[in-house]
Amino acid sequence: MKNSFRTLSNIHVAGKTFAYHSLKTLEKKLPQIGKLPFSLKILLENLLLLFDNAFHALLHFFRGFKSSLKRLD
């Protein structure tokens, strides 16, 4: 699993280790993420997972919700 945005973390449950992308880590770079609705955070985490190498997909995501982010400030 790639880690282009340096958000990859591990969680240990019942003796097994699972990898996930931490939005809290990404939020340190992009504080607006903390103000997103939960449903959009789920989409963002999926984008990190599925499009790790596709920086343009994330840019498109943020451009699409730019007006929402401005309203939250």
Buried (B, 14 or more C-beta within 10 A) or exposed (E): EEEEBEBBEEEEEEEEEEEBBBBEEBBEEBEBBEEBEEEBBEEBBEBBBEBBEEEEEBEEBBEEBEEBBEEEE
